[in-house]
Structure formats: structure tokens, C-alpha cells
Amino acid sequence: LKMVKLDIHTLAHHLKQERLYVNSEKQLIQRLNADVLKTAEKLYRTAWIAKQQRINLDRLIITSAEAS
């Protein structure tokens, strides 16, 4: 009976440690997902700006070619 109590106590301890570990990993994954989202938004903005700059450059090239 004493051995069973010890095994249950050991199991409970391991389960608690596992739960703490899993919660810690979930928090880390949530933080990483937030970082990925922020980086993706920055990349989208930068790509949009680059596209607008390219459009403007193309317009300038066409306008200067027509002018000369």
C-alpha cells in the first residue's frame, strides 16, 4: 500500500511538471506566432511601398521618354 501511494505521488508530480512544461511551450509558441505576424505585416508594408515606388519610377520613365 505504501508503494502504491509513493507511485501515485510520483505520477502526480510528473504530471504537474508535464503540465508546467506544456503551458510554458504554449506560451512560447504564442509569442513566436505574434512575432511571425508582426514580421509578416512589416514585410507586406515594405513590399507595398516597393511596388508603389516601382509604379512611380515607371511613370517617370514613361513621362520623360514622352517629353524628349
C-alpha positions in Angstrom: 0.0 0.0 0.0 2.9 2.4 0.8 4.5 1.6 -2.6 1.2 2.4 -4.4 1.0 5.8 -2.5 4.5 6.6 -3.5 3.9 5.7 -7.1 0.8 7.8 -7.2 2.6 10.7 -5.6 5.5 10.3 -8.1 3.0 10.1 -11.0 1.2 13.3 -9.8 4.5 15.1 -9.5 5.5 14.1 -13.1 2.1 15.1 -14.4 2.4 18.5 -12.7 5.8 19.0 -14.2 4.5 18.0 -17.7 1.6 20.4 -17.4 4.0 23.3 -16.4 6.2 22.3 -19.4 3.3 22.2 -21.8 2.0 25.6 -20.6 5.4 27.1 -21.0 5.8 25.7 -24.5 2.3 27.0 -25.4 3.2 30.5 -24.2 6.4 30.4 -26.2 4.5 29.3 -29.4 2.0 32.1 -28.9 4.9 34.7 -28.6 6.6 33.3 -31.7 3.3 33.4 -33.6 2.8 37.0 -32.6 6.4 37.8 -33.8 5.8 36.0 -37.1 2.6 38.0 -37.6 4.4 41.3 -36.9 7.2 40.4 -39.3 4.7 39.4 -42.0 2.9 42.7 -41.6 6.2 44.6 -41.9 7.1 42.6 -45.0 3.7 43.3 -46.5 4.1 47.0 -45.9 7.6 47.0 -47.3 6.5 45.1 -50.4 3.6 47.5 -50.9 5.9 50.5 -50.6 8.4 49.0 -53.1 5.6 48.3 -55.6 4.4 51.9 -55.3 7.9 53.2 -55.8 8.3 50.9 -58.9 5.0 52.3 -60.3 6.2 55.9 -59.7 9.5 55.1 -61.3 7.9 53.5 -64.4 5.6 56.6 -64.7 8.6 58.9 -64.5 10.5 56.9 -67.1 7.5 56.9 -69.5 6.9 60.7 -68.9 10.5 61.6 -69.5 10.6 59.4 -72.6 7.5 61.1 -74.0 8.8 64.6 -73.1 12.1 64.1 -75.0 
